[in-house]
Amino acid sequence: VQGGDRIQRAWLLSDLAHYTTYQRSHSQPWLAVLFHVPFYSSNGAHHLEGELMRKAYEPILYAAGVDFIITGHVHAYERT
């Protein structure tokens, strides 16, 4: 990650800022994020695949007030 994701990070920050502004003026109830590899998984075949993404993006998503994240990739049902 270390700077190689600057275009994606800039897009995400811009999009989240737009949503926050839009949400305030249109009362949108949820902020959902979708991406491929989950940050957390207990599936041994995919252990830690999302670790770099988690370290880079989880603080941004928390700060933006994301309500839930939907991911794919791991074909095993889990919930917390």
N, C-alpha and C positions, 0 to 999 in steps of 0.2 A: 504494500500500500504506500507507505512513505512518500507521498507527493505524486505518485504515478496515477492517482485517482483524482487529481485536482479538477478535471473537467466534470466528472461525475459528482464530486462533492459540491462544486459550484452550482450545478444544476439542482441538486437536492436542496441546498440551502435556499436557493431562489424559489423553488417550487413550494417549499414549506412556508416561506415568508408570504408568498402569494396566498396560500391556503389560509394562513392565520388571518390575513387581512380580509379575505373573502368570507371566512367563517364568521368573523365579527359582524359583518354587514348582512349576512344571509342566514344566520343561525343554523349552520350545518352541525348535526349532532355528533358525528364520528370522524375521526381521522384514521384511515386505514392505510397500511403500506404493504405492498406485495413485492416479493423477490424470490429468487430461486433456492438458494442454499440456506437452511435455517442456522441461526446463531447458536442454538443449543439443540443437542440431540444425544440421546443415550444409546442410539444405534451404533454398535461397535464398528460397522463397516464404513460409517461416515463420521466417526469421532473427530472433532476439531476442524472439520472442513470449513466452517464459517467463522473460525476464530479471528482471522485478520479483519474480516468485515465487521464482526462484532466490536472489536476494539476501535475500529475507525468510525463506525456509524451509530452504534448504540447510544452514546452520549448525545448525539445530534437528535436522534429520534425521541429520546426521553425529554430533552429540552423543548422540543416542538410539541410535546403533549400527545404523541401518537397513542391512540386507544388500543389498537391491535395490529398484529402483523400476520399475514398469511404467507406461507412458504410452501415449496414443493420439494423436489429432489429426493428426499428420504421417503421411501414407500412403507412407512410404519406409522401408525396412528399414535400420537402422544398428546397429552394435555397437562396443564398444571392448574 
